[in-house]
Amino acid sequence: MSTVTWIKCKTDNCYLVSDGKDAFLVDTGSAVSYDKALEECSKYNMKLIVLTHTHFDHAENAAKLSKHFGIPVACHEADVELFESFDKQPMESYGIVGKVVLGTSLKVLRQTKVEKPDNLIFIKDGDDLSAYGFDAKIIGLPGHTKGSVGVDVEGKYLIVGDELDNWISPATGHLYNDLDAIRKSAGKIDGLGERTIYYGHGKPTGNRFKHF
């Protein structure tokens, strides 16, 4: 049986999925949270890093942690272009919360280049992580970015990156590259039934959120 440990990294979240000995990390936080992520990961035999998407606040520590632990970094192939430039997939927003977050984030998103990990592997919807010792499956959740994914752990815990957010209350992610796609991904999450939802931003909740 696996547990999910919530690592609060400033305004960002990353998560350790562990069986008590082995673990994999979902998202890595930004550079200012490297020491915290390293400290938590060092408690386990690390197997893998999974990126829900490759924006800096989720992926900036990926290359460094990968080298430290000698483990691969998994992401969707469609998001590899974001290592080169955030502007490869421009963002839009909805609502007051979304406009505020996007307005305060755009400058740093454009100025922060995320190092592409050397040990990069690709994941897609339906892939499972049994080869790493875990009952966990990759769920394709495009919309926030083209290659956004979630991780469904044992059909009980769902880590969703920024496809949903909980800045103020649980909702469809306020920032998106493709509005139609993020709406469909929100519907896909809803259709999975009862889960504990772990967000890229905000505290975990049950599988109930406001659809946009």
N, C-alpha and C positions, 0 to 999 in steps of 0.2 A: 504493500500500500504506500502510495506517495503522499507527501505533504508539499504545500506551496508556501514558501516564505516570502513575504512582502518586504522588499528593500526600498526604503524611501530615499530617493536621490534628489534633494532639493524639490523642484516641482515635478520631477520625473519619477517613474517607478521602474524597477526591474524585479525579476522574480526567480528564486531558486526552487526548482522542483527536485525533491530528494527522497530517497528511500531510507535515509538515516546514515548512509555511508557514501553512496554515489550520488551525483547530482548533475543537472544541466541548468544553464542560466538562460532565461528569456529576457532579452534586451540588456543593455549594459550601462545606461545612464550617460551623461556627458562627462567631459574630462574632469570637471571639478569634483565628481563623485567617484573617481577611480579608486582611491584608497579604501573607501567604504565597500565598494563592490569587491575589491580584492580581498579584504578582510573576511567578508561573508563567504566568498567562494573557497577560501583557503581552509575552511572547516570540513571540506568534503573532497572526495576523489572526483574531480571534474571530468565530465565526458564530452560536453558539447556546449556551444553557444548558439542559440536560435534568435534571430532578429525578426521581429514582427514587421519592421521596415527599416530603412537605412538613413533616416534623418538623424542629425547629430545627437539629439537628446536621447536617442535609443541605441545608437551604434558607435558613438565616438570612442568608447573604450574597447571595442571589439577586437581590433588588431592587437592591441597591447596585452589584453587578457589572454587572447589566443596564443600568443607567443609565450607568455608566462607559464601557462598550464600545458602547452603543447597539444591543444585540442582544436578541432575544426570550428568554423563559423558557418552557420547555415542561414541562407536567405533565399527569397524568390529571385529568379534570374531577371525579372522585369525591373527590379529595384537596383540592379548593379550600376546603372547609369547615374544614380544619385550620389555615388561615391565621387563622381567627376564634378557634378554641379547640382545643387538643389533646384535650379531653374529648369532642369530637364523635365520636371513635372510640376508646373506652376500650381499654386494653391489658391483656392477661393474659400469663402466662409459664409455662414449664415448666422443671423441673430446678433445681438449685442455682445454676448460672450465671445462668439467666434470672431467678430471684427476686432475686439480688443486684443484677443490672443494673437491673431494673425498680425495685427499692426505692431505689436511689441516683439514679435518673433522674426519678422521678415529680414531685418538687417542682419541679425546673427545667423539665421539660416543661410543667407547668401554669402556671408563672410567666412563661415566655418566649413572647412574641407575635411571630410571624414576619411581617414586612412583606410584604404581597401585591404582587408586581411589577406595574407599570403595563402592561408589554408582555408579557402572559401569553397563551400559546397552548395548545391542548389536544392531547394525543396519546393514542393507544390501541393496543391489540394489533394488530400487523401493519403499522403505519405505518412508512415508510422515510424515511431522512434524505438521500436523493439530491439533494433540492433545495438542500441545504447543502453538497453536494460530497463526501458520504461514503457508502460502502457499509456502511450500518448500519441495523438494524431495531429497532423497539420491540417488546418482548416483555411481554405482560401477565402480571404476577405478583402478583395480589391475595393478601392474607392478613395480612401485617404491617400494612398499611393497606388500605382498600378500593380505592385507586387505585395501588397499588405497581406499578412497571414495571421492567424491565431493558432494557439496550441490548446487542444482539448485533452485534458489529463483525466484518464479513467472514467470519462463520461460524467465527471463531477465538477471539475474546475476548468474554466475557460479563460485563457489569457488573450486579450483582444487587441493589444497595442492601442492605436488611436482610431480604430473603426468605431468605437464608442468612447465617450469620455465622461468623467464625473467631476468636472470643474466646480459645478454648483449642485447639480442633480444629474442622475444618469440619463444619457441622451445619445442619439446618433452623433458621431463625431462632428464637431463644429467646423473642422477644417477638412477640405477635400480637394482631390484632383479631378474626380469624376462624381458628380452629384447622383446620377442614376445608379452608378455602381455602389456607392456607399449606402444608398437606401436599400438596395437589394441585399447587401451584406448584413445590414441591420436586421432585415427580415429573416435571413438565414440563421443568425444568432438566436433570434426570437423562436424560431422553429425547432431549435435543439432542445427546448424544454428546460427543466430546472437545472441550473448550474450556478456555481459561485463565479461571478464575473470579476476578473482582475483587469483593471484599466491601466493604460499608459499614464494617465493623469487622474488622480483622485482615489478614494478608498474603495475597496471591494464591496459589492452588493450581490443580491440575488439577480436572476435573469429577468429584470423588469426595468424598462427605460422608456423615455419619451422618444417616439419616432418623429423625425423631421420629414 
